[in-house]
Amino acid sequence: MAIFAEMKITFPSAFDFGTSTASYQIETAFEHDWLGAKSRDGHTFARTTDHELRYEEDIKIITSLAPNYRMSLMWSKLQREPYASFDTLAVQQYHALLQGLRSNGVRIMMVIHHFANPQWFSKSGGWENEKNIPLWCDYARKLVDEFGEYVMTWNTFNEPNLYTSLGWIAGEFPPYSKNVFVAYKVIRNIAEAHRQIYAYIKEKHPKKPVGISHNCTVFAAHNHLGYLPALVFDWYFMEYTAGLFKDLDFFGMSYYARVAFDPYPITFMETPHKIKALEKKHDDMWEYYPEGLGENIRRYWSKLKIPIIITENGICTADDEIRVAALRDYMKEIRQCLDEGIDVRGYYHWSAWDNFEWSLGPTYQFGLYGCDLETKERTRKGSADVFSRLAYQKEIEI
C-alpha cells in the first residue's frame, strides 16, 4: 500500500536514487564524432561544462544530490587508436574522479557506450561495420579491468534504440544517415557487442548487475492517419530493438514523453503550433505525459519479469517549479508500480546539472543545478533540495 501520510510519498530503504550525466556532455570534447557539431540552438559541440576542470566541486554536487551516480568515461580520451593501451594521464584523471566519488560514499553505475565514438572508430565505419565490434569490445574489457573496482552496476549501452534511430533513420546524430536498412544492421551489431561484454563482465564480476538502458516512449495515434505510423514506431522502437538484448540482469528504462502522430510526429520541438492548438501539456521538447512511465514499467515487467531500473528521467524546462512538479508526478507513478508488486529497483534523474544536450545544445535544460553558458559556474536549483531529500530520506511531499 502506498503511504501518503502527511501528504507525502515514501519509498523502501533499499530503493536506489541517483543522478545521471554522460562524460561527452559535461567534458570538453576530445577527438570524438560529435566534436564541432552544430546544435539546434546555434552552439558548437566543443567546450561543454568544464567537468574535467571541476572534479572537486562536481563531486560535492553529485554527493549532495544522491548516494548513486550514473556516469560514463570518454572512450576517445582513454583510447587514442584501435587496441591501444589507455592513455596514462586520462587514466590518472579518471581514477582521481572515481576515488573522490567513492570516498564520499557514492555508488557508481557505469555506462560503457553513451552515444559517442572516437573519430578513429567512426572513420573505419563505426557501428555499421561488423568488423568493428571487436574494437569496442577491446575498449570495454580494458575499461572493466581498469575501473571495475569502483563500479556497482554496469550499463553497457545507453538507449541503443534511440541512438540508431537518430543516427541512421532521422539523421540528427552522427553519422547523419537516413537508411533504415543500415539502422537494422547497426542495432544488431550493438546487440552482439552487448552479448560479448555481458559475458566478460559476469566472468570478472559475477555479482555485479549488467543491463542496458532502453529509451521508452509512448507512441499514439492522434487521428486515423496516425494509427499506422504510431504502430510502426512502437514495433521498431519498443519491441524489436528491445528484444535483441537477451542477456540482462536488469532492464534499464529512460522515459521522457509521449509522441502522437497525425500522421507526422507532434512534438514541441518540431510542431509547437500543434501542441499549443491541441492544448497538450509539454516541456521544451515533447508532450508531457507522466502516466507513460507507469505504462512502460508495466509493459516491460509483464514481458521480462526481471528487475527494472529507471536509468534516466527528467524534464526539459527552464522553469524549476515545473521540474519539481514533474518529479512528484513521476514518483506517484513509480510508487504505484511498487504497490502492484513490480520489482523497480531504482531511479536516476537526468541530469545532475545542465549540460550540452547533443544535437539540441546547452540551452535545453534538464539539470538540478544550472550551468552558466560562459563561466560554467554551477548554481543549485530548488529542485536539487527536493531531489536530495527524496534520495536520502526516501520521501517527497505531494
C-alpha positions in Angstrom: 0.0 0.0 0.0 1.3 3.5 -0.9 2.0 5.7 2.1 0.5 9.2 1.8 0.8 10.2 5.5 1.1 14.0 5.8 0.7 14.2 2.0 4.0 12.6 1.1 5.1 9.5 -0.8 7.7 7.3 0.8 10.0 4.6 -0.8 11.6 1.5 0.6 15.0 1.9 2.2 16.6 -0.4 -0.4 15.3 1.7 -3.3 18.2 3.5 -5.0 18.0 7.1 -6.1 20.7 8.7 -8.2 21.5 11.3 -10.8 22.9 10.9 -14.3 25.4 12.5 -16.6 27.4 11.5 -19.7 31.1 12.4 -20.0 30.7 13.7 -23.5 28.0 16.2 -22.4 30.0 17.6 -19.5 33.7 17.3 -20.5 35.4 19.3 -23.2 35.1 17.4 -26.5 38.2 15.3 -27.4 38.6 13.7 -30.8 35.1 12.1 -30.9 32.5 12.1 -33.6 30.4 15.0 -32.1 33.4 17.4 -32.0 32.4 20.5 -33.9 28.8 19.6 -34.5 26.3 22.5 -34.7 23.4 22.2 -32.3 19.8 23.3 -32.8 20.3 26.3 -30.6 23.4 27.5 -32.6 26.2 26.3 -30.3 29.1 24.2 -31.4 29.9 20.9 -29.6 33.3 21.6 -28.1 33.6 23.1 -24.7 30.6 21.9 -22.6 30.7 22.3 -18.8 34.4 22.0 -17.9 33.8 19.0 -15.7 37.4 17.8 -16.2 38.5 21.1 -14.6 36.0 21.0 -11.7 36.2 17.5 -10.3 36.3 18.6 -6.7 33.3 20.9 -7.0 31.3 18.4 -9.0 32.0 15.5 -6.7 30.4 17.7 -3.9 27.4 18.4 -6.1 26.9 14.8 -7.0 27.2 13.7 -3.4 24.8 16.3 -2.2 22.1 15.1 -4.7 22.1 11.4 -4.2 24.0 8.3 -3.0 24.1 6.9 -6.5 25.5 8.2 -9.8 25.2 7.0 -13.3 28.1 8.2 -15.4 30.4 7.3 -18.3 34.1 7.9 -19.2 35.2 9.3 -22.6 36.3 6.5 -24.9 38.1 8.9 -27.3 40.2 10.3 -24.4 41.1 6.9 -22.9 41.9 5.0 -26.1 43.6 7.0 -28.9 43.7 4.3 -31.5 42.4 0.7 -32.1 43.5 -1.8 -29.5 45.8 0.8 -27.8 46.6 0.8 -24.1 44.7 3.5 -22.3 46.3 7.0 -22.1 48.2 7.3 -18.9 47.1 10.9 -18.0 43.4 10.1 -18.8 43.6 7.0 -16.6 45.0 9.0 -13.7 42.4 11.7 -14.0 39.5 9.2 -14.1 40.9 7.3 -11.1 41.0 10.6 -9.2 37.4 11.3 -10.1 36.2 7.8 -9.2 38.2 7.7 -6.0 36.7 11.0 -5.0 33.2 9.7 -5.5 33.9 6.5 -3.7 35.4 8.3 -0.7 32.2 10.3 -0.4 30.1 7.1 -0.4 28.7 7.5 -3.9 27.8 4.2 -5.7 28.6 4.1 -9.4 26.5 2.8 -12.3 28.9 2.9 -15.3 27.7 3.3 -18.8 30.2 1.9 -21.3 28.8 3.5 -24.5 26.8 6.7 -24.4 26.2 7.9 -28.0 29.7 9.0 -28.9 32.7 7.2 -30.5 36.4 8.1 -31.2 36.9 9.6 -34.6 39.2 6.7 -35.5 36.3 4.3 -34.8 33.9 6.3 -36.9 36.3 6.6 -39.8 36.6 2.8 -40.0 32.8 2.5 -40.5 31.7 2.8 -36.9 28.8 0.6 -35.9 27.8 -0.1 -39.5 30.9 -2.3 -39.8 30.5 -5.7 -38.1 34.3 -6.0 -38.0 34.4 -3.1 -35.6 32.6 -5.0 -32.8 36.0 -6.4 -31.5 37.3 -2.8 -31.4 34.6 -1.7 -29.0 34.8 -4.9 -27.0 38.5 -4.4 -26.6 37.8 -0.9 -25.1 35.1 -2.3 -22.9 37.2 -5.1 -21.5 40.0 -2.6 -20.7 37.5 -0.3 -19.1 36.2 -3.1 -16.9 39.8 -4.2 -16.0 41.0 -0.7 -15.2 38.0 0.8 -13.3 35.8 -2.2 -12.4 36.7 -1.9 -8.7 34.7 1.3 -8.4 31.5 0.1 -10.2 28.5 -1.4 -8.6 26.3 -1.7 -11.7 27.2 -1.9 -15.4 25.1 -0.3 -18.2 26.6 -1.5 -21.5 24.8 0.8 -23.9 22.7 3.9 -23.4 19.5 3.9 -25.4 20.7 1.9 -28.4 17.2 2.2 -29.9 17.3 6.0 -29.8 20.9 6.1 -30.9 20.3 4.1 -34.0 17.0 5.9 -34.8 18.6 9.4 -34.6 21.9 8.4 -36.2 20.6 6.2 -39.1 16.9 7.0 -39.6 16.2 10.6 -38.6 19.7 11.8 -39.5 20.1 14.0 -36.4 23.1 12.2 -34.8 26.4 11.3 -36.4 26.8 9.8 -39.0 23.6 11.7 -40.0 22.4 8.9 -42.1 18.8 8.2 -43.3 18.8 4.5 -44.2 16.5 2.2 -42.2 18.3 -0.9 -43.6 21.6 0.2 -42.2 19.9 1.1 -39.0 18.9 -2.6 -38.7 22.5 -3.6 -39.2 23.8 -1.1 -36.6 21.4 -2.2 -33.8 22.2 -5.8 -34.4 25.9 -5.1 -34.2 25.4 -3.2 -30.9 23.3 -6.1 -29.6 26.2 -8.5 -30.4 28.7 -6.2 -28.7 26.5 -6.2 -25.6 26.3 -10.0 -25.6 30.0 -10.4 -25.7 30.8 -7.8 -23.0 28.0 -9.1 -20.8 29.7 -12.4 -20.7 33.1 -10.8 -19.9 31.8 -8.7 -17.0 29.9 -11.7 -15.5 33.1 -13.7 -15.6 35.1 -10.9 -13.9 32.4 -9.6 -11.6 29.7 -12.3 -11.3 27.7 -10.5 -8.6 27.5 -7.1 -10.3 24.3 -6.5 -12.3 24.7 -5.8 -16.0 22.0 -4.3 -18.3 21.2 -1.8 -20.9 19.2 1.5 -20.9 16.3 1.4 -23.3 14.6 4.6 -24.3 10.9 4.2 -23.7 8.4 6.5 -25.5 4.6 6.3 -25.7 3.6 6.4 -29.4 0.0 7.2 -30.0 -2.3 8.0 -32.9 -3.8 11.5 -32.8 -6.2 10.6 -35.7 -6.8 7.7 -38.1 -3.9 8.9 -40.2 -1.6 8.5 -37.3 -2.5 4.9 -36.5 -0.1 3.2 -38.8 2.9 5.4 -38.1 2.4 5.0 -34.4 2.2 1.2 -34.8 5.4 1.0 -36.9 7.3 3.2 -34.5 6.1 1.3 -31.5 7.1 -2.0 -33.1 10.6 -1.0 -34.0 11.4 1.3 -31.1 9.8 -0.6 -28.3 9.6 -4.2 -29.3 12.1 -5.2 -32.0 15.1 -3.3 -30.6 14.5 -4.3 -27.0 14.1 -7.9 -28.0 17.6 -8.1 -29.4 19.2 -7.7 -25.9 18.7 -11.1 -24.3 21.4 -11.2 -21.6 20.2 -8.8 -18.9 20.3 -8.8 -15.1 18.1 -5.7 -15.1 16.1 -3.7 -17.7 17.1 -0.1 -17.7 14.4 2.4 -18.8 14.6 6.0 -19.7 11.4 7.9 -20.2 10.5 11.5 -21.1 7.5 11.8 -23.4 4.5 10.7 -25.4 4.6 11.3 -29.2 1.3 11.4 -31.1 1.1 11.1 -34.9 -1.3 12.8 -37.3 0.4 11.1 -39.4 3.5 13.1 -38.6 5.0 13.2 -35.1 3.7 16.0 -32.9 6.4 17.5 -30.7 7.1 20.9 -29.2 10.5 21.0 -31.0 9.1 20.4 -34.5 5.5 21.4 -34.3 4.9 23.7 -31.4 1.8 25.2 -33.0 0.1 21.8 -33.0 1.0 21.2 -29.4 -0.4 24.5 -28.4 -3.5 24.2 -30.6 -4.3 20.8 -29.0 -3.7 22.3 -25.6 -1.3 19.4 -24.7 0.9 19.7 -21.6 4.5 20.0 -22.8 8.1 20.8 -21.8 10.6 22.5 -24.2 10.8 19.3 -26.3 7.8 17.0 -26.1 4.3 16.3 -24.9 4.4 15.8 -21.1 2.7 12.6 -20.2 4.0 11.2 -16.8 1.5 8.3 -16.9 3.6 6.9 -19.6 6.3 6.0 -17.1 4.0 3.7 -15.3 2.6 2.3 -18.5 6.0 1.4 -19.8 7.1 -0.1 -16.4 4.1 -2.4 -16.5 4.7 -3.2 -20.2 8.2 -4.5 -19.8 7.6 -6.1 -16.4 4.9 -8.2 -17.9 7.2 -9.1 -20.8 10.5 -9.7 -19.0 9.9 -10.3 -15.3 13.4 -9.0 -14.4 14.3 -6.0 -12.1 13.6 -2.6 -13.6 15.8 0.5 -13.0 14.7 3.9 -14.3 18.1 4.9 -15.7 17.0 8.3 -16.9 14.0 10.5 -16.3 13.5 14.3 -16.1 12.0 17.2 -17.9 13.4 19.8 -20.3 12.5 23.2 -18.9 14.0 26.4 -17.5 11.1 26.7 -15.0 12.3 24.8 -11.9 8.8 24.8 -10.4 7.7 22.7 -13.3 10.6 20.3 -12.7 9.6 19.8 -9.1 6.0 19.2 -10.1 7.2 16.6 -12.7 9.3 14.9 -10.1 6.3 14.5 -7.9 4.2 13.2 -10.8 6.8 10.6 -11.7 7.2 9.4 -8.1 3.5 8.8 -7.9 3.8 6.5 -11.0 6.7 4.6 -9.6 5.2 4.2 -6.1 2.0 2.8 -7.7 4.1 0.2 -9.6 5.8 -0.8 -6.4 2.4 -1.2 -4.8 1.4 -3.5 -7.6 4.4 -5.8 -6.8 6.6 -4.7 -9.7 10.3 -5.0 -9.0 11.5 -1.5 -9.6 14.9 -1.2 -8.0 15.9 2.5 -8.6 15.5 5.9 -10.2 18.2 8.1 -11.8 17.3 11.7 -12.5 18.6 13.3 -15.7 20.6 15.3 -15.1 22.8 16.4 -12.2 23.4 19.8 -13.9 22.6 21.4 -17.2 24.9 20.1 -19.9 25.3 20.0 -23.7 22.2 18.2 -24.9 23.7 16.6 -28.0 22.1 18.0 -31.2 19.9 20.4 -29.3 22.6 22.4 -27.4 23.3 23.7 -23.9 20.2 25.9 -23.6 18.0 22.8 -23.3 17.9 22.4 -19.5 17.4 19.2 -17.5 19.6 19.9 -14.6 19.1 20.0 -10.8 21.9 22.5 -11.0 22.3 25.3 -13.6 25.5 25.8 -15.5 26.3 29.3 -16.8 26.9 29.2 -20.6 30.1 31.3 -20.3 31.6 30.9 -16.9 30.4 27.4 -16.3 29.5 28.3 -12.8 27.1 25.8 -11.2 24.0 27.2 -9.4 21.8 25.0 -7.2 18.1 25.0 -8.1 15.2 24.4 -5.7 14.6 21.1 -7.4 18.0 19.9 -6.1 16.8 20.3 -2.5 13.6 18.4 -3.3 15.5 15.6 -5.0 18.2 15.4 -2.3 15.6 14.8 0.3 14.0 12.2 -1.8 17.3 10.4 -2.5 18.5 10.3 1.1 15.3 10.3 3.1 13.2 8.3 0.6 10.3 10.7 0.7 8.7 13.5 -1.3 5.9 15.9 -0.4 3.0 15.9 -2.8 
